[in-house]
Amino acid sequence: MITPNEYASNELLKNELQRILNDLTPREAKVLKLRYGLEDGRPHTLEEVGKEFNVTRERIRQIEAKALRKLRHPTRSKKLGDWRM
C-alpha cells in the first residue's frame, strides 16, 4: 500500500516530468513516453514504437537519442534537479 507521502512524491514527479517533456516536440515526447512506459507502465520496444509512428525502429532510436540529448543539455537538465539522468 502506498503512503500519502509516496503518493505526493509520485504526483510531483509526474507533474515535473510532464513539464520537462513539454520542452520537446510532441513526437519526441510521445516516443519517450512509449519507450519508457510513462503512459501505460509498460516500456515499448523500438519496433513497437516504430509501428505506432509508421517508421523504422532505427528512426525511433534516432528520435529517442535526439530527445534525450535535448533533455541532457545544461539549460534543460537544470529543470531535472534531483531526477537528473
N, CA, C and O of each residue as an XYZ file, in Angstrom:
340
protein
N       0.844     -1.183      0.000
C       0.000      0.000      0.000
C       0.889      1.246      0.000
O       1.895      1.307      0.707
N       0.508      2.207     -0.783
C       1.300      3.428     -0.926
C       0.914      4.432      0.171
O      -0.262      4.630      0.476
N       1.931      5.048      0.741
C       1.687      6.032      1.799
C       1.316      7.375      1.174
O       1.592      7.604     -0.004
N       0.697      8.260      1.943
C       0.378      9.591      1.420
C       1.622     10.340      0.932
O       1.564     11.056     -0.067
N       2.738     10.176      1.632
C       3.979     10.837      1.203
C       4.475     10.285     -0.127
O       4.920     11.042     -0.989
N       4.399      8.972     -0.295
C       4.814      8.357     -1.561
C       3.903      8.814     -2.696
O       4.372      9.103     -3.797
N       2.616      8.876     -2.428
C       1.661      9.334     -3.443
C       1.982     10.770     -3.857
O       2.036     11.081     -5.047
N       2.193     11.639     -2.872
C       2.509     13.035     -3.162
C       3.801     13.146     -3.958
O       3.888     13.930     -4.903
N       4.793     12.368     -3.580
C       6.065     12.375     -4.296
C       5.886     11.918     -5.739
O       6.454     12.508     -6.657
N       5.098     10.868     -5.935
C       4.826     10.372     -7.290
C       4.107     11.419     -8.131
O       4.419     11.597     -9.309
N       3.147     12.110     -7.530
C       2.411     13.149     -8.256
C       3.330     14.304     -8.641
O       3.251     14.820     -9.756
N       4.192     14.705     -7.726
C       5.153     15.767     -8.030
C       6.072     15.351     -9.174
O       6.344     16.139    -10.079
N       6.543     14.119     -9.128
C       7.413     13.616    -10.185
C       6.686     13.604    -11.522
O       7.251     14.016    -12.536
N       5.438     13.138    -11.538
C       4.659     13.113    -12.786
C       4.484     14.514    -13.352
O       4.656     14.734    -14.551
N       4.142     15.459    -12.483
C       3.951     16.842    -12.934
C       5.247     17.441    -13.465
O       5.250     18.117    -14.494
N       6.338     17.192    -12.768
C       7.639     17.707    -13.198
C       8.062     17.072    -14.521
O       8.585     17.752    -15.404
N       7.837     15.793    -14.649
C       8.178     15.086    -15.881
C       7.381     15.639    -17.057
O       7.932     15.834    -18.141
N       6.098     15.893    -16.854
C       5.274     16.451    -17.927
C       5.778     17.832    -18.322
O       5.833     18.163    -19.507
N       6.144     18.634    -17.332
C       6.664     19.972    -17.617
C       7.944     19.890    -18.446
O       8.141     20.671    -19.377
N       8.800     18.948    -18.104
C      10.059     18.772    -18.828
C       9.799     18.274    -20.247
O      10.416     18.752    -21.198
N       8.892     17.320    -20.386
C       8.586     16.777    -21.712
C       7.948     17.828    -22.616
O       8.016     17.712    -23.840
N       7.336     18.841    -22.035
C       6.741     19.913    -22.837
C       7.790     20.704    -23.605
O       7.453     21.426    -24.543
N       9.059     20.580    -23.219
C      10.146     21.244    -23.944
C      10.486     20.526    -25.248
O      11.179     21.078    -26.103
N      10.005     19.311    -25.394
C      10.278     18.518    -26.596
C       9.154     18.700    -27.607
O       8.090     19.229    -27.288
N       9.412     18.250    -28.832
C       8.325     18.227    -29.808
C       7.320     17.171    -29.353
O       7.681     16.257    -28.612
N       6.077     17.284    -29.782
C       5.091     16.258    -29.405
C       5.538     14.847    -29.786
O       5.302     13.895    -29.042
N       6.176     14.716    -30.928
C       6.641     13.404    -31.381
C       7.728     12.858    -30.460
O       7.684     11.696    -30.057
N       8.705     13.703    -30.128
C       9.782     13.272    -29.231
C       9.228     12.868    -27.867
O       9.624     11.848    -27.303
N       8.310     13.676    -27.346
C       7.718     13.371    -26.035
C       6.968     12.046    -26.074
O       7.085     11.235    -25.154
N       6.203     11.825    -27.130
C       5.432     10.580    -27.250
C       6.367      9.377    -27.350
O       6.110      8.339    -26.740
N       7.447      9.512    -28.115
C       8.418      8.420    -28.245
C       8.996      8.071    -26.874
O       9.071      6.895    -26.519
N       9.403      9.075    -26.104
C       9.970      8.796    -24.779
C       8.930      8.180    -23.852
O       9.234      7.254    -23.101
N       7.707      8.692    -23.903
C       6.646      8.133    -23.056
C       6.421      6.661    -23.368
O       6.267      5.845    -22.459
N       6.404      6.323    -24.646
C       6.201      4.928    -25.033
C       7.415      4.068    -24.690
O       7.271      2.977    -24.139
N       8.596      4.556    -25.013
C       9.812      3.764    -24.786
C      10.031      3.460    -23.305
O      10.485      2.371    -22.953
N       9.709      4.418    -22.439
C       9.966      4.243    -21.013
C       8.719      3.882    -20.208
O       8.759      3.839    -18.978
N       7.611      3.623    -20.905
C       6.396      3.182    -20.224
C       5.757      4.234    -19.345
O       5.142      3.906    -18.331
N       5.894      5.492    -19.718
C       5.368      6.568    -18.887
C       3.861      6.736    -19.018
O       3.243      7.414    -18.196
N       3.264      6.134    -20.032
C       1.819      6.255    -20.202
C       1.074      5.060    -19.631
O       0.073      5.223    -18.934
N       1.555      3.873    -19.923
C       0.813      2.674    -19.520
C       1.601      1.760    -18.579
O       1.146      0.667    -18.244
N       2.780      2.212    -18.157
C       3.577      1.419    -17.232
C       4.364      0.299    -17.885
O       5.038     -0.467    -17.196
N       4.290      0.192    -19.205
C       5.000     -0.866    -19.920
C       5.920     -0.241    -20.962
O       5.445      0.395    -21.903
N       7.230     -0.414    -20.808
C       8.144      0.087    -21.841
C       7.906     -0.639    -23.163
O       7.743     -1.858    -23.195
N       7.887      0.121    -24.239
C       7.666     -0.446    -25.565
C       8.996     -0.551    -26.307
O       9.897      0.263    -26.107
N       9.103     -1.543    -27.150
C      10.323     -1.742    -27.931
C      10.405     -0.712    -29.048
O       9.418     -0.059    -29.390
N      11.602     -0.581    -29.609
C      11.773      0.299    -30.765
C      10.827     -0.118    -31.883
O      10.233      0.724    -32.556
N      10.696     -1.416    -32.070
C       9.822     -1.957    -33.113
C       8.368     -1.541    -32.881
O       7.690     -1.099    -33.809
N       7.898     -1.682    -31.657
C       6.508     -1.323    -31.333
C       6.248      0.167    -31.552
O       5.222      0.550    -32.114
N       7.173      0.988    -31.108
C       7.009      2.432    -31.270
C       7.082      2.797    -32.750
O       6.336      3.655    -33.224
N       7.981      2.142    -33.472
C       8.080      2.379    -34.907
C       6.778      2.089    -35.627
O       6.378      2.837    -36.519
N       6.120      1.015    -35.249
C       4.827      0.681    -35.868
C       3.786      1.752    -35.567
O       2.975      2.097    -36.426
N       3.812      2.270    -34.356
C       2.869      3.330    -33.966
C       3.029      4.569    -34.844
O       2.047      5.214    -35.210
N       4.283      4.893    -35.178
C       4.575      6.077    -35.980
C       4.767      5.766    -37.465
O       4.977      6.664    -38.280
N       4.690      4.487    -37.794
C       4.873      4.047    -39.180
C       6.258      4.425    -39.722
O       6.403      4.890    -40.853
N       7.272      4.205    -38.867
C       8.664      4.424    -39.264
C       9.488      3.235    -38.768
O       8.986      2.383    -38.035
N      10.741      3.191    -39.171
C      11.607      2.078    -38.764
C      12.041      2.231    -37.309
O      11.978      3.316    -36.732
N      12.480      1.121    -36.739
C      12.977      1.187    -35.361
C      14.233      2.046    -35.284
O      14.488      2.677    -34.258
N      15.019      2.078    -36.352
C      16.211      2.929    -36.372
C      15.816      4.404    -36.273
O      16.472      5.183    -35.582
N      14.750      4.777    -36.962
C      14.283      6.167    -36.900
C      13.811      6.506    -35.485
O      14.052      7.610    -34.996
N      13.146      5.566    -34.834
C      12.702      5.784    -33.453
C      13.911      5.926    -32.542
O      13.921      6.773    -31.649
N      14.934      5.099    -32.763
C      16.160      5.205    -31.966
C      16.769      6.595    -32.109
O      17.226      7.184    -31.129
N      16.774      7.118    -33.342
C      17.320      8.448    -33.597
C      16.502      9.535    -32.895
O      17.064     10.453    -32.299
N      15.180      9.425    -32.971
C      14.302     10.404    -32.320
C      14.502     10.363    -30.807
O      14.583     11.400    -30.150
N      14.580      9.151    -30.271
C      14.796      8.982    -28.828
C      16.134      9.596    -28.414
O      16.205     10.313    -27.416
N      17.182      9.321    -29.169
C      18.514      9.846    -28.845
C      18.525     11.372    -28.884
O      19.117     12.017    -28.018
N      17.873     11.941    -29.883
C      17.820     13.400    -30.004
C      17.065     14.007    -28.823
O      17.491     15.018    -28.264
N      15.958     13.398    -28.448
C      15.165     13.896    -27.320
C      15.973     13.832    -26.027
O      15.955     14.776    -25.237
N      16.675     12.733    -25.809
C      17.487     12.600    -24.597
C      18.641     13.601    -24.588
O      18.997     14.134    -23.537
N      19.228     13.856    -25.770
C      20.288     14.872    -25.860
C      19.738     16.238    -25.453
O      20.383     16.988    -24.719
N      18.538     16.548    -25.940
C      17.921     17.828    -25.583
C      17.730     17.927    -24.072
O      18.020     18.959    -23.468
N      17.242     16.849    -23.470
C      16.982     16.867    -22.030
C      18.262     16.940    -21.212
O      18.261     17.459    -20.095
N      19.353     16.422    -21.764
C      20.634     16.443    -21.048
C      21.384     17.756    -21.224
O      22.370     18.008    -20.531
N      20.923     18.592    -22.149
C      21.580     19.872    -22.380
C      21.547     20.677    -21.075
O      20.536     20.680    -20.372
N      22.652     21.360    -20.752
C      22.726     22.067    -19.470
C      21.550     23.003    -19.185
O      21.106     23.104    -18.041
N      21.045     23.681    -20.203
C      19.940     24.609    -19.953
C      18.661     23.880    -19.565
O      17.818     24.434    -18.858
N      18.512     22.651    -20.019
C      17.313     21.887    -19.679
C      17.543     20.960    -18.498
O      16.627     20.714    -17.714
N      18.746     20.447    -18.365
C      18.982     19.472    -17.298
C      18.836     20.104    -15.915
O      18.610     19.395    -14.935
N      18.962     21.424    -15.824
C      18.736     22.101    -14.544
C      17.310     21.854    -14.059
O      17.065     21.751    -12.858
N      16.381     21.761    -14.994
C      14.980     21.525    -14.638
C      14.784     20.148    -14.027
O      13.841     19.927    -13.268
N      15.674     19.225    -14.359
C      15.521     17.867    -13.853
C      15.865     17.765    -12.374
O      15.392     16.861    -11.686
N      16.681     18.681    -11.885
C      17.017     18.694    -10.467
C      17.429     17.337     -9.951
O      18.357     16.720    -10.474
N      16.732     16.866     -8.912
C      17.050     15.583     -8.285
C      16.737     14.399     -9.180
O      17.199     13.291     -8.907
N      15.970     14.598    -10.235
C      15.564     13.492    -11.107
C      16.556     13.314    -12.252
O      16.329     12.501    -13.147
N      17.650     14.064    -12.230
C      18.616     14.086    -13.332
C      19.021     12.695    -13.785
O      19.201     11.782    -12.980
N      19.162     12.558    -15.130
C      19.519     11.272    -15.750
C      20.988     11.012    -15.597
O      21.483      9.981    -16.052
